[in-house]
Amino acid sequence: GSHDSFSYWVDDKSPVGPDQATAIKRLARISLVRKIMKKWSVTQNLTFKEQLEGGIRYFDLRVSSKPGEIGQEIYFIHGLFGIKVWDGLKEINTFLEQHPKEVIFLDFNHFYAMDDSHHHFLINRIRSAFESKLCAVECVEYVTLQYMWEKEQQVLIFYHHPLYQEYPFLWPGNKMPAPWANTTNVHKLLQFLETTLGERSRYGTFHVSQAILTPRVKTIARNLIRGLKNTLVHRNLPMILNWVKEQKPGVMGVNIITSDFVELVDFAATVIALNDLLLEDDESTS
């Protein structure tokens, strides 16, 4: 999986998003401030298509309306506005049309400046984009690749808002817990990942291990121009990748692992390779 999957492009010419504090919005009237924000808002270099081609199958999505804009268009957001959600969904659907056995998870987990009418608009966009590919809510343990292939379904949508109850194809957010370490310290991050794996639910949910470091205000202040990638990610990704290599998948093991800048190391290939351990377990039991 990728963290803030859509943030490969954000608009430093538009106003700052409603996910930011009032003080930041005031500061960001200065175009230089928005350019600096961009260095800290971008957490991926690859487009959806490139991430899919690289093996990413879980997408972490934050969305917002544009206050003051006529209509109900919804955009991706991380400090600054990204592309229209509709454009991203179409790009993902094109990949799925070409690869009918691939299955993806779309996790809509943060909503900003959206009332119920915005939500219904977005949900109808999701339905229009994927139609019969959408997998209805089911017992998690039943949803195997075989199950998806037999039904010719490819998309699981997780929707962290009470309106999920009105649509059979929206999975509740609590089926996709993603505990967040909120630290700049890689050792604390790895300790947190270990602890939360030990506490994960044995059955009934998926589980996201967020292998990401989060800048504090002082981190940004000290490294304004360097940005997220050069300050936190480059230096720590090798250690994070080593942790990934040591993991076991399966019950109480890792399930979905997300990272920033997924192409900087062999992140996707390393996570995918963990599945071989499940095959080895199957062979040893048979």
Summary of the structure (lengths in Angstrom):
residues: 286
radius of gyration: 19.0
end to end distance: 30.8
largest distance: 64.7
contacts: 869
relative contact order: 0.13
helix: 45%
strand: 15%
